[in-house]
Amino acid sequence: MTILLALETSTDLASVALISDQQITQRNLTGVQTHSFGLLPAVQELLQQAGIGINQLNAIAFGCGPGAFTGVRTACGVVQGLAFGLQLPVLPVVSLLAMAEAARMHHRVENVVCFLDARMSEVYWAHYQWHDGDWRELHAPDLNVLEHVLVYAKNHATKLVLGHGLDLPSHANELPHVTEMPHAKYIASIAERHLQLGLQVDASQAQPLYLRNKVALTTAERVLANAI
């Protein structure tokens, strides 16, 4: 029996989930500012609720991004700490892929372009197709302006999966779309399949997926910019 813990913190809604005996239990945390303080207590409460000791875990998964820099980094750090201490394998899962999984479960769609707000007038996005019991990546996670993604989706006749807070421009409302968010229960579902395929990594190899090299200027850079 696989017992797998999953964490997802790439958006304002953080979540933890546990797969045990093919049953999924979950907890949600709202607000990015709570991620670093609430994640471990939520894990402890979830394990206690399920009557499972932390030493019974077989693997740990997390949403590796793209998404909120602080949230993704927090999840990665927590997972690495737990995995090192318990000598467990880690399964990083792209947060956009978790959105595809949610859309498949809720709307029975199997060819999707998923995107999340990346701010700065850009979106994180990827294209997935369900095939032979798992997802195929047709376009790797990327960072582009929304219009680029809409043209791509229209050309490939896919259903759009929008993260919460994203609205389509009026000229694109006719494109088929649904709204979903990354969640730990979908991370867990994907990770369980990936574990069976041997796609786990060592804790030292678990890394966040960053698509934007730099989000904010340093203090020195701001001073220099103001002086120009």
C-alpha positions in Angstrom: 0.0 0.0 0.0 1.4 3.4 -1.0 1.2 6.2 1.5 2.1 9.5 -0.2 2.1 13.0 1.1 1.6 16.0 -1.3 2.0 19.7 -0.9 0.9 22.5 -3.2 1.8 26.2 -2.6 2.1 27.8 -6.0 -0.9 30.1 -5.6 -2.7 31.9 -2.7 -4.5 28.6 -1.9 -2.0 26.3 -0.3 -3.0 22.7 0.3 -1.8 19.4 1.6 -3.1 15.9 0.7 -2.5 12.3 1.7 -3.0 9.2 -0.3 -3.4 6.0 1.8 -5.1 2.8 0.7 -6.3 4.7 -2.5 -8.1 7.2 -0.3 -7.3 10.9 -0.5 -7.7 13.3 2.5 -6.8 17.0 2.3 -6.5 20.3 4.0 -6.4 23.8 2.6 -4.6 27.0 3.8 -5.6 30.4 2.4 -3.2 33.3 2.0 0.4 33.2 0.8 1.5 34.8 4.0 0.4 31.7 5.9 2.3 29.1 3.8 5.5 29.2 5.7 3.8 29.1 9.1 0.9 26.8 8.4 2.3 24.1 6.2 3.9 21.8 8.7 1.0 22.1 11.2 -1.4 21.2 8.4 0.8 18.1 7.5 0.8 17.0 11.2 -3.0 17.5 11.5 -3.6 15.6 8.2 -1.5 12.6 9.4 -3.2 12.6 12.8 -6.6 12.7 11.1 -5.7 9.7 9.0 -4.1 7.8 11.9 -0.8 7.6 10.1 2.6 8.1 11.5 5.1 10.2 9.5 7.5 7.2 9.4 4.9 5.3 7.4 5.2 7.6 4.4 6.6 6.0 1.2 7.2 9.2 -0.7 6.5 13.0 -0.7 5.3 15.1 -3.6 5.1 18.8 -4.2 3.9 21.3 -6.8 7.2 22.5 -8.0 5.7 25.5 -9.9 5.6 27.6 -11.8 3.8 30.0 -9.5 4.3 32.2 -6.5 8.1 32.4 -5.9 7.8 32.3 -2.1 5.2 29.6 -1.9 7.0 27.2 -4.3 10.3 27.8 -2.5 8.6 27.1 0.9 7.1 23.8 -0.3 10.4 22.7 -1.7 12.2 23.5 1.5 9.7 21.7 3.7 9.7 18.6 1.4 13.5 18.5 1.2 13.7 18.7 5.0 11.1 15.9 5.5 12.6 13.7 2.8 16.1 14.0 4.0 15.1 13.2 7.6 12.9 10.3 6.6 15.1 9.1 3.7 12.2 9.3 1.3 12.0 9.8 -2.5 10.5 13.1 -3.8 8.2 13.6 -6.7 8.2 17.2 -8.1 5.0 17.8 -10.1 4.4 20.8 -12.3 1.6 22.9 -10.9 0.1 23.4 -14.4 -0.1 19.6 -14.7 -2.2 19.5 -11.6 -4.7 21.9 -13.2 -4.9 19.5 -16.2 -5.6 16.6 -13.8 -8.3 18.7 -12.1 -9.9 19.5 -15.5 -9.9 15.8 -16.5 -11.5 14.7 -13.3 -14.2 17.5 -13.2 -14.9 18.1 -16.9 -13.6 14.9 -18.7 -11.3 16.9 -21.0 -8.1 15.4 -22.3 -6.5 18.0 -24.4 -5.8 21.2 -22.5 -3.8 24.4 -22.3 -3.4 25.4 -18.7 -2.4 28.8 -17.6 -1.8 30.8 -14.4 -1.4 34.5 -13.8 2.3 35.3 -13.7 1.7 39.1 -13.2 3.6 41.7 -15.2 1.0 41.1 -18.0 2.2 37.5 -18.5 1.0 34.0 -17.8 2.6 30.6 -17.0 1.2 28.0 -19.4 1.7 24.5 -20.8 -0.1 22.1 -23.2 -1.0 18.6 -22.1 -2.9 15.6 -23.7 -4.2 12.6 -21.8 -2.9 9.4 -23.5 -2.7 5.8 -22.4 -3.4 6.5 -18.7 -1.2 9.5 -18.2 -0.5 13.0 -19.4 1.8 13.8 -22.4 3.5 17.2 -22.4 2.9 18.7 -25.8 4.3 22.1 -24.9 6.6 22.5 -21.9 5.8 25.1 -19.2 6.5 28.5 -20.5 6.1 32.2 -19.8 4.4 34.4 -22.4 1.8 37.2 -22.8 -1.8 36.0 -22.7 -2.5 36.8 -26.4 0.3 34.4 -27.5 -1.2 31.6 -25.5 -4.7 32.3 -26.8 -3.5 32.1 -30.4 -1.7 28.8 -29.6 -4.8 27.3 -28.0 -7.0 28.3 -30.9 -4.6 26.8 -33.5 -4.4 23.6 -31.5 -8.2 23.3 -30.8 -7.7 22.7 -27.1 -9.8 23.6 -24.0 -8.3 26.3 -21.9 -7.9 25.7 -18.1 -7.7 29.1 -16.4 -6.4 29.7 -12.9 -8.6 31.7 -10.6 -8.5 35.4 -11.1 -7.8 35.2 -14.8 -10.3 36.6 -17.3 -10.3 36.1 -21.0 -10.5 39.2 -23.2 -13.9 39.7 -24.8 -12.7 38.5 -28.2 -11.6 35.2 -26.8 -14.7 34.4 -24.8 -15.9 31.9 -27.4 -12.9 29.7 -26.8 -13.9 26.7 -24.7 -12.6 27.1 -21.2 -13.0 26.0 -17.5 -11.5 27.3 -14.3 -9.3 25.2 -12.0 -6.5 25.7 -9.6 -3.5 23.5 -8.6 -4.3 21.5 -5.5 -2.4 18.9 -3.5 -4.9 16.2 -4.1 -4.2 16.4 -7.9 -0.4 16.5 -7.2 -0.9 13.4 -5.1 -2.9 11.6 -7.8 -0.2 12.4 -10.5 2.7 11.6 -8.1 1.2 8.2 -7.3 1.3 7.3 -11.0 4.8 8.7 -11.3 6.1 6.7 -8.4 4.9 3.5 -10.0 6.8 4.6 -13.1 10.0 5.2 -11.1 10.0 9.0 -11.7 11.0 9.9 -8.2 14.1 11.9 -7.4 16.4 12.2 -4.4 15.7 15.0 -2.0 18.8 16.8 -3.1 17.5 16.9 -6.7 14.1 18.4 -5.8 14.0 21.9 -7.2 11.4 24.6 -7.9 10.5 25.3 -11.5 11.3 29.0 -12.2 10.4 30.4 -15.6 11.1 34.0 -14.7 14.8 34.6 -14.0 14.2 37.7 -12.0 11.1 39.1 -10.4 12.2 42.1 -8.5 15.1 44.5 -8.6 17.7 44.5 -5.8 18.0 47.6 -3.6 21.3 48.5 -5.4 19.6 48.1 -8.8 16.7 50.4 -7.8 19.2 53.1 -6.5 21.1 52.8 -9.8 17.9 53.0 -11.9 16.8 56.1 -10.0 20.1 57.8 -10.6 19.9 57.4 -14.3 
